[in-house]
Amino acid sequence: MILFLVRANLSVAMGIVIVSTYPDKKSISQVAHVVVEKKLAACVNYTKINSIYSWKGKIEDVEEFLALFKTTTKSKQKLKEAIAKSHPYDVPEIVELKMDDTNVPYMKWLEESTLGGKPKKRNHSSKRRNP
């Protein structure tokens, strides 16, 4: 019941995390800047990881960058299309995870920072805290 009321106050938007991996810092940094600038994602976190996987009959053991794109249901399709279009891999990982339980202030910020969000008056703080 409470979850319904929170979503009703937030225009029925839900938070979404799109997960993908990239071969290097340059490729993820470029796409991250573009999608945040275009308001397709409110935030992109990325970090170096090690991946072991099977590709074309061979076991690969490589360093990659794991990317978490934070967006809303309203922006997710355009974000997925942008990721697919610009991705350097032949078979990019584009996985959608729903944010089922998100604190209200974070969800409001997520909505305001992506397409379809309502602009909010800026406070005098120059940086947001802990996305």
Steps between C-alpha positions, in 0.01 A plus 500: 500500500774748591696414185195581288465841662867582445478405134179701459680810624781439252290478183513120508864496389726225620876499528692277264866395493641393164812285536763473229871429462757685291851412386672815628457820697493721191200322344285506816600854589393624156159332507443601864552868420266483199210322675515724808519813284197382298315419826465134407672409827523701819829338598745240372728317741786298358789302640767263376421130541640165389276284283527135406265387226468273199523671160514316167610174661779655708511591870585869535652654814505879454475833676186696416303790639163425661253784447180570695272745318233646732180612330121474515237300317428810290857519367609137497417414138686798354793425732514135389494610136784748559708234676441244223576752224828620650624178662837366379415130558336278237264368768461769766365417843192716560320374810212680670458483877196656663544707815217355704571685823651846452508783751275791403764778480720287272205408277402867469856589401506214248179621339611862491832403341357297211260552211146565604604627841364825633762770549559592860618828643870477568614529853823679570698178529744445215499121525249228573583243761529122468304395187 
